[in-house]
Amino acid sequence: MTEKYAKQLEIEKLNKIIIDNIINNISAEDFINFYIHHNQKETLEHFGLRTTKQLTKVLKLFNYDFSKPKPSKFKGKAAVRSHESYL
């Protein structure tokens, strides 16, 4: 077994531990609500996830509905202001 392969196995074991920890200790509702109300980076940091692949895996395990778009934080606000708003 090469050193590179051994490191990859170690990383995969650590990733599994992180995901199992979340699944066993955090409710699906709490995790999904946090994800909906925060950005991806905040979610990764808050739950100790290391990659977006891990985040996606946890969301799938919690049966998150990917067909619904995540609500925008800027809903109801104009994306571009008119020049009049700067006067």
Number of C-alpha atoms within 10 A of each C-alpha: 5 6 8 9 10 11 11 11 12 12 12 12 12 12 16 13 12 17 19 12 12 17 16 9 8 11 11 18 11 10 18 18 10 16 19 16 14 13 12 14 13 13 19 16 11 12 16 13 18 13 12 13 10 16 19 13 13 21 18 12 12 15 11 16 11 10 6 7 8 12 9 10 11 8 8 7 9 8 8 6 9 9 7 6 6 6 5
